Amino acid sequence: MPTSLLIQIEKKRKEMTKKAIKHGFSAAVTVRCSQELDRLLNAFDKTHPKAKKS
């Protein structure tokens, strides 16, 4: 369901921000969280294709 996916994305984004502040932007824990966020965002993009711009 798209709504729950958006909630997951927002939670992961907040989690990543907290980790970046605590551990640094290039810390392994932050990078891992960023990769998880990327997967969620890619899943959202697949279910919500954008109209092509000409």
N, C-alpha and C positions, 0 to 999 in steps of 0.2 A: 504494500500500500504506500503510495507516494507520501502521504502525510507523516507516517511513521519514519520513513526514510529521511524526510526533512528534519525531523526531531533528532534522529541519530546523527545526522550531519552537524546540526547545531551543537549537540552535546560533545561530539568529537572535536569540533572547532574550539570550544571552550577548554576542553581537556588539553588540547595541544598548546593553547596559549599559556595555560598555567604551567605546563611542563617546560615550555620555552623560557618563561620568566624564572623558574626555579633552577633549571639545569643548563640553560643556554640553547640557542637555536640549532647548534650543530651537534648537540648531545644525542647519543644513540636512542635514548628513550623518546626524545622529541621527534627525531627522524622517523622512528617506527610509528609513532602516532600520526605523523604527517602522511605516511604511506597508507595507513588505515583510512584516513580522511580522503585521500585520493581515490581509494577503492569505492568508498561511499559516493563520492561525487561522480565517478565514472558510471556507477550503477544508476544514479539519478539521470545522467545524460542519456543513457541507453533507453530509459523509459520515457524521457521527455525530449524527443529529437527537435532540434531547432530548424526553423524554416531557412532554406538556403537563401543567401543574399546574392543578387545578381550584379 
